[in-house]
Amino acid sequence: MAKPKIIYRCTACGYESAKWNGKCPSCGSWNTLEEDVPLPTQAVGNSRRKPVDLSDKIQELEEALGYLTKEDAELITLLFFEEFTVKETAQYFGCCPKTIRNRRKKVLEKLKEQLENT
């Protein structure tokens, strides 16, 4: 099995290096290069895509989250924005993963309905 490639990414500016340096060559910050795994490369042809402006969708989502209970909003935040796994989220809430899956489904249905009504 091949050894995974390791890079060093600056936490201040995002600069990537194959070797660790005490000082980032890009921004000049000291001790900001941390070991990381490289991001997957884009497929050929994807470089022509235009960036998508999601600001209006994000605003709609934030408004819709305002209609949820505090616990439901926290569930969505953990699963989708903090990228917790279902198991980690279940541990956080003190319940089983099946309960989290069911709650996630209900909350997403509620969000979808709210977004359609706005």
C-alpha positions in Angstrom: 0.0 0.0 0.0 1.4 3.4 -1.0 2.3 5.9 1.7 -0.1 8.8 1.6 1.5 12.1 0.4 1.9 14.6 3.1 2.0 18.4 2.6 2.5 21.3 4.9 -0.2 24.0 4.8 0.0 27.4 6.3 -2.9 28.1 8.7 -2.6 31.8 8.1 -2.6 32.0 4.3 -3.2 28.4 2.9 0.3 28.2 1.2 1.3 24.5 0.6 4.8 23.2 0.8 6.3 19.7 0.4 8.7 20.4 3.3 8.1 21.9 6.7 9.5 25.4 7.2 9.6 27.5 10.4 8.5 30.5 8.5 5.8 30.5 5.7 7.5 31.7 2.4 4.2 33.2 1.3 3.0 35.3 4.2 6.0 35.3 6.5 4.2 33.9 9.6 6.2 31.8 11.9 5.3 28.2 13.0 2.0 28.2 11.0 2.8 25.3 8.6 0.9 22.2 9.7 1.0 18.7 8.3 -2.0 18.0 6.1 -3.2 15.8 3.2 -3.4 17.4 -0.2 -6.8 18.3 -1.6 -7.9 16.1 -4.6 -7.0 17.6 -7.9 -9.8 18.8 -10.2 -10.8 16.8 -13.2 -9.8 18.1 -16.6 -12.4 20.6 -17.8 -13.5 21.8 -14.4 -11.2 24.8 -14.5 -13.6 26.5 -16.9 -16.5 26.4 -14.5 -17.6 29.8 -13.1 -17.8 30.2 -9.4 -21.3 29.9 -8.1 -22.7 32.7 -5.9 -24.5 31.0 -3.0 -24.9 34.1 -0.8 -28.6 34.3 -1.4 -29.1 30.6 -0.7 -27.1 30.9 2.5 -29.2 33.8 3.6 -32.4 31.8 2.9 -30.9 28.8 4.9 -30.1 31.1 7.8 -33.6 32.5 7.8 -35.1 29.0 7.7 -32.8 27.8 10.6 -34.4 30.6 12.6 -37.7 28.8 12.4 -36.3 25.6 13.9 -36.0 24.9 17.6 -32.6 25.5 19.1 -31.9 21.8 19.3 -32.9 21.1 15.7 -30.8 24.0 14.5 -27.9 22.6 16.5 -28.4 19.2 14.9 -28.2 20.6 11.4 -25.2 22.7 12.3 -23.3 19.7 13.7 -24.1 17.4 10.8 -23.7 19.8 7.9 -21.5 22.7 9.0 -19.2 21.1 11.6 -19.3 17.8 9.6 -19.9 15.6 12.6 -20.7 12.0 11.7 -24.1 10.6 12.7 -22.4 8.6 15.5 -20.6 11.7 16.8 -23.8 13.7 16.8 -25.6 10.8 18.6 -22.9 10.8 21.3 -23.2 14.6 21.6 -27.0 14.4 22.1 -26.8 11.3 24.2 -28.9 9.1 21.9 -28.5 6.4 19.3 -27.6 7.0 15.7 -31.0 5.8 14.4 -32.6 8.6 16.4 -30.3 11.1 14.8 -31.1 9.8 11.3 -34.8 10.1 12.0 -34.5 13.6 13.5 -32.3 14.7 10.6 -34.9 13.5 8.1 -37.7 15.3 9.9 -35.7 18.5 10.3 -34.7 18.5 6.6 -38.3 18.0 5.6 -39.3 21.0 7.9 -36.5 23.1 6.4 -37.5 22.2 2.8 -41.1 23.1 3.5 -40.0 26.4 5.1 -37.8 27.3 2.1 -40.6 26.5 -0.3 -43.0 28.8 1.6 -40.6 31.8 1.6 
